[in-house]
């Protein structure tokens, strides 16, 4: 059974995760947190040691939900090559979905933490490495299954794919235009068809 403290912690995370994601670590004040949650400073720090611990927990919470959503989408097919197409399918609609999160957590927190918080930055890097490793694993499975060309380096292609996606997300948000995401997904699909698919 979930305790009252666990429910409070969950409520705090659900409420402040989009605020940290949108405003950044430094720009999110304790008064922003207490105002959004309706809780006192004591209640916040009764559940989280300090602002940094709360920011890290909020990032992990957002990322966990995001990765679950991607993972669920990838379960629509058992075929490795189709899973790559499902990745682009997911990101075609990412702009609207990520707005609910306060923006893309990987880009927002990564850029915000780069010069300000090395601990948060290391969490972002871990997520990027996990995502790229998962894509590389899908590609390797595709090579093993005879769906993807043996000439493809899974790690290199995973990094390339992730770079294109993150760049498109950055441009979509900067220009407030989802064209960048939709067009880049078309390009990635063409690369998968022309370079990977046997």
N, C-alpha and C positions, 0 to 999 in steps of 0.2 A: 504494500500500500504506500502511496506517495505521501510524504510528510508535508506539513504546512510550510516548513522551510524550503523544501524542494519545489513546492508549487510557487512560492514567492520568487525563488531564484529563476524559475522558468518564466514567470510573468515579467520579471525585470529584463531578462534576455530578449524575449519576444518584443518588448516595448522599445528597448534602447538599441537593439542591433541595427535597425534601419537608420537611426540617428547617427550612430558612430560611422556607419557605412557612408552616409551622405555628407556629413560635416567633417569627418576625420577625427583622429584622436585628440589633437591639440585643441581643435575648435569646439569640441564637445565638453561643456562645463558640467560640474556637479549640479548646478541649478537647472540645466537642460534636462538632466537625468531625473531629478526629483520632481520637476514640473511635469514631465511626460508620464512618469509612473504614479505620481500622487503619493509617493512614499517619502519618508524623511531620510536625511543623510545617514542617520544611525541604522535605519532599516536597510539601506543600500549596502553600507559597509559591514552590516551584520551578515550579509550573504557573500560579499566579495571584499577581499583584503584591501584593495585600492582600485583606482581608476584603470590602471594598466591591466590588472587581472580581469576586470569587467570587460575592457575592450577586447582582450584576447578571447575571453569566453564568448563574447558577442560575435566576433569574427568566426570562431569555430562553429557556433550555432548556425550562422548564415550559410557557411560553406557546407556543413553537414546536410542542410536542407537542399542546397543547390546540387550537390553531388548525388543525393538520393533521387532527385528529379531527373538528372541525366541518366543515372543507372537504370531507373524504371523505364525510361524511353528506349534505352539500348536493349532492354529485354523483349522488345517487339520483334526481334529476329535473332536466330542462332547463328546466322551466317556472318563471318567476320567482315566481308566486304560490305554487306548490308548495314552492319553496325557503323561503319565509317560514314555511310550515307545518312544514317540516323543521327550521327553527331551534327552534320550540317543541317539536317532537318530541325533538330532542337534549337540550334543557334539562329535559324531564320526568324524565329519568334522570340528570341532572347531579349530584344530591346524592351518590349512591353512587359515581359515577365520580370526582368531585372529592375525596372522602375519601381516595382512594389518593394524591392529590397533596399531602395535608396541608391540604386546604381549597381554596377558590376563590382562585387566585393574584392575580386582579385586585383582589378585595376585601381579602384579607389583606395583600398588599404595599402596596396603595394606602393603606389606613388606617394601617398601620405606618409607612410612609415619609412620610406627610403632614407630620408635625411633626419628623421626625428626619433624613431623607435626601432632599434635593432632587433628586439625580441619579437615585435609584431611582424617586422620584415621577414624574419626567419620562418614564421608561420606561413606567410604568403608564399615564400620560396618552396616550402615543403608541399603546399597544395599544388603549385605549378609542377613540381617534380612528380607528384602522385598522378596528376592528370596525364602528363606526358608519358609516364611509365605505363599507364592503363591503355593509352592509344597505341604505344609500341607493342604491348602485349596482344592487342587485337590484330595488329598487322602481322606479328609473328604467327599467330594462330591462323591467319589467312594464308600465309606462305606455307605453313605445315599442311593446310587443308587443300592446297593447290588452287586457291582463289586469287591469290596475290603473287605478283612476280617475285622471284627469288633475287632479282637485281636490286630490290628496295632494301635500304637500311632502315629497320623499324624505328630506331632511336632518332635518326636524323629526320625522317619524315614526320614523326610525332612532334618534334620541335618546330618544324616548318609549319605544320598544320596549326599548332597552338599559336605560333607567332602571327599567322594570317588572321586567325579568329580574334585574338586579343587586339590586334591593330584595327580590325574592323569595328570591334566594340568601342574602342577609344574614339575612332572617327565618328561613329554613329552618335555617341554622347556629346562629343565636342561640337558637332555640326547640327545636333538634334534632328537627325535624318537617318532612318533605318535602312535607307538604300545601301549604305556601305556594308552592312551586315548581309543583306539579302544578295547583293551582287557578289560579295566575296564567297558566299556559300555556293553560288553557281560556279565560280572559278574553281573552288576546291572540288566540287563534284566532277568537273571536267578533268582535273588532275587525276582523281581517283579512276575515272573511266579510261583515260589515255595512258597513264603511267603505272598504275597499280594493278588494275583488273586484267586477268588473263583471258 
